[in-house]
Amino acid sequence: MSLERSPDFSRDVLEEVYRYRMKRPRVAWAIWLVTGVLGGHRFYLGKTLSGLVMLGTGGLGGIWWIADAFFLRRMVREYNDRQSSREDAGLPPIEMEFMPAIPTDRELEGAPVWAHLRDGRARLAGDALVLLIAGVALGAVTASRGDFEALAAVLALIAITVLGARWDPTLPLLGQLDRWSHRLRLYYRFNDPGGPLSLMFRPMVGPLTAWFRKKARAEVRLYLQLGAVFTIGFTLLDLIQAASGGGFDGGALAGDLFFTFIVVYAFCTPIGAILTTHILLERRDEIVWALSGLTVVAIGMGLL
């Protein structure tokens, strides 16, 4: 089936991702209570960098987590004030600040400006090779540690990337991840994702270039947010298991947290970018599904 129009750029989707959402104090308090020691409330309030520091340090052993209780209401107010100011100025909402202002009363049409650089069989073959290498490497890393959390996150990314682009923009219970995937595709629509070799090494080079290039910083932030969400979720599950009688090992938990975050970021970046590129090139569904299937098969090969 050939795709004549991508639902990513329909009027409904643009209105959804460009909505000026305000943060609710009750939600912020709930996230602080449940995931605050891992920086969950800071990710909720758009403070990605400090959220990552809290995630990596366990909220400085809980001290930062407790201290944030005294500043949480102010952080929510500052976020909402900033969001209102951007709306009054006609700027994109905070979640889309890396994008140009786009009229949401009409659909985006036409191929990305970089399409002629990234189309063709050579690009397809190169991307397939990168997915094969990434999949085998992910499977091997997973098998060596016996830790399947990062693998589950990457598989979830593949599903969200492919299904979110083709189905209704609101997936049951996965609205936040679905909006994230639409933001990622909108980002790549206006920014050349680069060639296969560039994408293979993007997880290592991206954070370095992010210090100098605003566009690179936006891409890195998107993938860091995804890695943080999955890492916090899996860590909470580990804590629940430990509390229910599995035994608590702080060192092992910290090691698992670090491993999950690094692996999710390292593999989601090239895989997500390549699948998104071919979605944006409006290839046939069969090709996008084939690339996704190749990645899953490659992961299985690495697990053997």
Secondary structure, 3 states (H helix, E strand, C coil): CCCCCCHHHCHHHHHHHCCCCCCCHHHHHHHHHHHHHHCHHHHHCCCHHHHHHHHHHHHHHCHHHHHHCCCHHHHHHHHHHHHHHHHHCCCCCHHHCCCCCCCCCCCCCCCCCCHHHHCCHHHHHHHHHHHHHHHHHHHHHHHHHCCCHHHHHHHHHHHHHHHHHHCCCCCCCCHHHHHHHHHHHHHHHHCCCCCHHHHHCHHHHHHHHCCCCHHHHHHHHHHHHHHHHHHHHHHHHHHHHHHHHHCCCHHHHHHHHHHHHHHHHHHHHHHHHHHHHHHHCCCCHHHHHHHHHHHHHHHHHHHC
